[in-house]
Amino acid sequence: MHWTVVMSLFFSAGSGGHTGADKTILVDMWGAIKTISACEEKKLKRFIMISSRNAGEPKNGPDAIKHYNVCKHIADEYLLKSPLDYTILRPGKLTDNPGNGLLRTTRPSSGEQSVPRADVVTAIQLCLENDDIIGKVIELYQGDKPIAAALSNAD
């Protein structure tokens, strides 16, 4: 039997909703960029970024958290340009509701755009176990597909 060890890291740090733009810049952007750079230097191969649903187009998010979405966008772009095997997860509004093991990877056209934290944790675990998810940017919302199937079928 032959085993291969792949060093992986997932970044889920966030400044929190009650801090100012200065902390958001330091944690959500600069902290992420420094972590990506350190992974490159240490030759870690796999990086999973927990981002934000509006990081792809921060101008579309609420004005109150625009600075947060811009910081997440810059960090995501830095990761996309790195040599790391990445997956970027962009969850909707995180809730403390119990996970049900079901997700969708497209933004709901109406209703709440939320996802239980427990289901995001399951998604992270599955990303670590599934090389087919490498190179994808995936939005996560509470849905109706088993998490593994939702991730595997994400564009």
Secondary structure, DSSP 8 states (H G I E B T S, - for coil): -------EEEE-----TTS-HHHHIIIIIIIHHHHHHHHHHTT--EEEEE--TTSSSGGGS-GGGHHHHHHHHHHHHHHHTSSSEEEEEEE-EEE-S---SEEESS--SSS--EEEHHHHHHHHHHHHH-GGGTTEEEEEEE-SEEHHHHHHT--
